[in-house]
Amino acid sequence: MDPKFRVCMPPDPNPVTPKLKAPAGACDTHCHIFGPQHAFPYSEQRRYTAPAAPVEHYLLMLDVLGVDRGIVVQPNVHATDNRVSLDAIAKGGGRLKGVGRIDDDTTDNELADMDAGGICGIRFEFVRGRQGSSDLDLFDRMIHRVRPLDWHVELHVDPDVFVELEDWFRALDIVCVVDHFARIQTSEGIGQPGFKLLLDLMQRDNYWTKISGGDERTTSPWPYAEVMPFARALIDVAHDRLMWGTNWPHSNIFELGQTPNDGLLLDLMLNYAPDEEIRDKILVDNPARLFGFTD
């Protein structure tokens, strides 16, 4: 079967009300919007087919969580057609900003439209086996193009590729955001090379990390206790450059019962950051600073 016809699970339609009352200005820094396909067709190069996850549903989920803001990350099912993300940001009424995907076919006019439409960065893939992964020449060209816009780059990395290309990552002098704990698996231990590299890079002012996707870092059920030491280690190094995210609608999950509940994902912050001041920085201050949200 063509892999793009493989359909992943939809998000949990019933997010629980979190125990944590989100502070004003809290931001979910990682979501994807899918379709609907009649308005925003999926790419023929996609790796799977996702059920529609429109922005209206995402905003309803944020309302249940009591989270004011969100960051729309351009998904691979839409490739570099950023219209789906720009449409979502526009419908967000000031609540949303975004991270796009571009390549050599992206025109200067499209970049200008993305900038005006609330896109603040671009995402690069470093996941072995995926189309376009680790194309360093392309990535260098795209960094050159977005540097005048003062955008950041988002790094979706596998830990082994992270270590393999360490010199390239160390040479980056633009603001970089590493997704999902650098996609480590907790079973490999806190001393694993990919996480040690992440901690080292996080001592530099231009590196940030999203403590998101905790459900995918371990095979244990919520509250994913094995993830806690990794979150605490990052907080000890640079709590002023960490951000939280749901990863809604949790694409690339193909088995029933594996999709996390987004309300419970917010409650992880009570364990990750028991100190309210640090928690508020991760939820509010840090994303506001990076993405340019204002009161």
C-alpha positions, 0 to 999 in steps of 0.5 A, spaced: 500 500 500 502 507 498 504 509 505 500 516 504 494 512 504 495 509 511 490 513 516 493 516 523 488 516 529 484 523 530 485 527 536 482 525 543 475 529 542 474 530 549 480 533 552 479 533 560 479 540 564 486 540 567 488 541 574 492 546 572 489 553 571 493 556 566 496 563 567 494 568 562 497 568 556 499 561 556 501 558 549 501 551 546 507 552 542 506 546 537 500 544 534 498 542 526 492 544 522 490 538 517 485 541 511 480 540 511 482 537 504 477 540 500 480 547 502 487 545 503 489 539 499 494 534 502 501 533 498 502 527 494 509 526 497 506 525 504 507 519 508 500 518 511 493 521 511 491 525 517 483 526 519 481 533 518 484 537 524 481 544 522 483 550 526 476 551 529 477 544 533 484 546 535 481 553 538 476 549 542 481 545 545 485 551 547 479 554 550 477 547 554 485 547 557 484 555 558 490 556 554 490 563 550 495 562 545 498 557 540 503 556 535 501 553 528 507 548 525 506 547 518 505 539 517 509 535 512 502 533 509 501 540 507 509 540 505 511 547 503 504 549 501 503 554 507 496 556 506 493 552 511 497 555 516 496 562 514 489 561 514 489 558 521 493 564 524 488 569 520 482 565 524 485 565 530 484 573 531 491 574 534 491 568 538 496 564 533 502 565 530 506 560 526 512 556 523 512 554 516 516 550 511 520 553 505 524 550 499 527 553 493 521 554 490 518 559 495 518 565 492 520 572 495 513 574 495 510 568 498 516 569 504 513 576 505 506 574 505 508 569 510 511 574 514 505 579 514 501 573 516 504 571 522 509 566 520 515 567 525 520 561 523 521 555 519 522 548 520 527 543 518 527 535 518 532 531 521 529 524 521 532 519 518 528 516 512 524 522 511 524 525 504 528 532 504 531 530 511 538 533 513 538 537 506 544 541 509 545 545 503 538 547 502 537 548 509 543 553 509 540 557 503 533 557 507 537 560 513 540 565 509 533 567 506 530 568 512 535 571 516 533 578 514 526 577 517 529 575 524 525 568 524 528 562 527 529 555 525 525 549 528 529 543 528 525 536 528 531 531 530 532 524 531 538 524 536 542 519 532 542 524 526 543 530 531 549 527 534 552 525 527 551 532 524 553 535 531 558 540 527 553 543 523 548 544 529 554 547 533 555 552 527 548 555 527 548 562 529 541 563 528 535 562 534 534 555 534 528 551 537 529 543 538 522 540 538 520 534 543 526 533 547 530 532 541 526 526 540 530 522 545 527 515 548 527 515 555 529 508 555 536 510 553 538 513 559 539 521 561 546 520 559 545 518 552 549 522 547 543 526 543 541 528 550 548 530 552 548 534 546 542 538 547 544 540 554 550 542 552 547 546 546 542 549 551 547 553 554 548 557 548 543 563 548 541 561 541 538 555 543 531 553 545 527 547 546 520 544 546 518 540 552 513 537 548 511 530 545 512 527 552 507 521 550 512 519 545 518 519 549 516 513 553 512 507 553 509 508 560 502 511 560 501 518 563 504 521 567 510 519 563 514 518 569 521 517 565 520 523 562 521 527 568 528 527 569 529 529 562 525 535 563 528 537 570 535 537 567 533 542 561 530 546 566 536 546 570 540 548 564 535 554 561 528 554 564 528 561 560 529 558 553 524 552 554 517 552 552 511 547 552 506 544 547 501 539 546 503 536 539 495 536 537 492 533 533 498 528 535 499 525 528 503 519 526 499 515 531 496 509 528 493 505 534 487 506 538 488 508 545 495 511 544 493 518 543 494 522 549 489 527 552 491 534 551 488 536 558 493 531 561 498 534 557 498 541 560 498 537 567 504 535 566 507 542 567 505 541 575 510 535 575 515 538 570 516 545 573 513 545 580 515 552 581 510 557 579 515 562 577 519 557 572 512 554 570 509 561 568 516 563 564 515 556 560 508 557 559 507 565 558 514 569 558 518 565 553 514 564 548 511 571 548 519 573 547 520 568 542 514 569 537 513 576 539 506 576 542 504 582 546 499 584 551 
